[in-house]
Amino acid sequence: MKKYILLILSLLLALCLCAGQAAAEEEESYEDPRKTAVEVTNESREIDGDIAVEGKDTYLTGLLVNEDQGEAIEVTLNGSVTAADETDSLDHQDCTAVSVNAAGEGSEVTAEVNGDITATNVWTDGEKMNLDNGGLSAWAGDGGKTDVTVNGDITADAKLLPEGEDGYTWSAGVGAYTGGTGADVAVTVNGNVTASADCYSVGVNANNEETGTVSVQVNGDVEAGSLGIRAINWNEESKIDIVVDGTVKQSQDGISLEGDCTENITLTVWQAEETTRGNIISVDGEMPADKAAEAEKNIQYIIRTNDRSAGYVTTDAREYRGYQVANEDETVTVQVDVPGGYRLSSIHGGKGTLKKDAHGNWVMQMPRGGGVELSVDFEQKLTLFRWDDTAEIAELKAAAAEGLPAEARALLPEGTAQAPETLTLKMTCPRTYDVHKDMPIYLKASRAWGEGEKATVLLALPAEGKTEWLLLEGVGLANGSIQVMLSPDQIKLLNYQVFLVMIL
């Protein structure tokens, strides 16, 4: 639509110029108020290097790609795009960093930008009017297809200077639009999308005017002052599909769903923050509060699993476009595959609360706004085995029966009993290099120890003709056993060794 408006304006200006050409030959010649840094029309092309352009009192575009001849083209930019515009007089001055368009059946554009996209538009002085500003604009019409990938962040900012005076600014991070019938637009942003303006800003702006499909995926956060997402769908044969694998951050009005067929708009996000008034779907546009509440329930929230836990956690959540998703209040069961030699020490759900059901399964209800990230922590099992005495252990036991060796007695607190109970054990730890904190072992003595009762425990480890002595403090547990904590260094020392345990 914006292209058509510009075309009409240009034709009107051309007619005026022709009518007054003879009388104005001596006057200053007309200057076209449009400026484009790089334009690619009806051809494939690869461009290396950044594009940076500045303008004043002009409709400014950094990179413009057009296809309208029914062919398929590919355009790649290996660099960033920066467009910076300013004016003190041009009403509706438009600044767009990247514009990609395909018109007509068979016209297809595949475009890739390997860098950040930035658009800035400023009204500098004088009586303020209106500014239009966009980071990326992707459009397709009448059977055309546009597919744009941005490997970087998109930022759009529009300002009125000085502050406090009248005027209007519009700024959009990503605009994805179709016109006519049977058009398709797909946008993928591997980065964050940010839009800001003194008046009105939208992170992702999607609009199906007639019949077509619009698909936008942002693998990052979306942030804007007015609306994080604005999706407008007019036709029951049209569809809008928006995925944000990140957070749609708090904005003034949240997410706006508009048009006659909002039921054909699918929203999938990892997290959607509430507005200050507590809503996620906007109730200030065409959608009443009850319908907005229903639309919120239809948002699909992505269930993440952090990288460290990804191989051990699965859920029964449904899949959508490669993601595990659930709606608000939907119950999800989480399974944890505990590796051999370990036990589950903790499980977390981000903003989701995990608890065990009656069958011992971990379950979670998807919270309003999402924000679920599953993670698990394991701790290794220190396994103790009863073991036959070695020659060295037999000597230690005999010495302990007659009275502890002087080197062992020197470690004991004064007054400690001198008649120990002895056990011969071997301990294994699967991966000592993974041990970074103290870990418990549990000793079963001939008598039951009371819960909280203190015990003195000596460990004797024969090593290279001498004995390593470890003095540990034990505590009785409710089941009558004794818990002793070992440091990572002690675990490494005892691992796969036969040693004597003396409980005093």
VENSULPE-V751131 format. One line per field, one symbol per residue. ss: DSSP state (@ for helix, = for strand, . for the rest). phi: phi as a letter, one per 20 degrees, with the letter a starting at -180 (. if undefined). burial: 1 if it has 24 or more other ideal C-beta (glycine too) atoms within 12 Angstrom, else 0. A space follows every 10 residues. Layout:
ss->???
phi->???
burial->???
This chain:
ss->.@@@@@@@@@ @@@@@@@@@. .......... ...======= =...====.. ======..== =======... .=======.. =======... ..======== ===....=== ===...==== ===......= ========== =...====== ...======= .......=== =========. =========. ..=====..= ========.. ========.. .===..==== ===.....== ========.. ....====.. .@@@====== ==........ =.......@@ @@@@@@@..= =====.@@@. ..===..=== ..====.... ======.... .========= .=.===.... .====....= .========= ..====.... @@@@@@@@@@ @@...@@@@. .......... ========.. .@@@....== ===....... ...======= ===..===== ======.... .=====.@@@ @@@@=..=== ===.
phi->.fffffffgf fffffffffd fffdfeefff dfedbcfccc clbeadcdof dcbcbblbed cfcdcccbdm ddccccdere cccccbbcbe flgdccfccc cccognfccd ccderfcccc cceeanffcc ccbbfcdccb blnfcccccd eredccbccd cffnefqccc bcfcdccccm cmecccccde recccbafdb bcfcdcbdfc drcccccder eccbfecfcc cccdcfedbc ccccerdefg cfdmdddcof cffedddccf bcefffendd efdeeeefff fffffffefe dfeecfgfdg eddcceffdb lndecbegmf eceddceefg nccfdacccm eeedbeefen efcbefffnm necebccdcf eeedcfcffe gfffffffff fepfggffff eeffnfgdde edcdccdccg bffeecbfce ccddefdfef fnfecdcddd cfblmccedc dcddcfdfen edecedfgff fffegmdebd dcdd
burial->0110010000 0000000000 0000000000 0011111111 1000101001 1110111111 1111111100 0011111011 1111111001 0111111111 1111001111 1111111111 1111000101 1111111111 1111111111 1111111111 0000001111 1111111111 0111111111 1111111111 1111111111 1111111111 1111111111 1111100111 1111111111 1111111110 0101111111 1111100011 1110101000 0100110111 1111100010 0110101000 0011111101 0111110000 0101001111 1101000000 0111111111 1111110111 1101000000 0110011011 0001100110 1100000001 1111111010 0100100011 1111100010 0000111111 1100001111 1111010000 1111010001 1001101111 1111
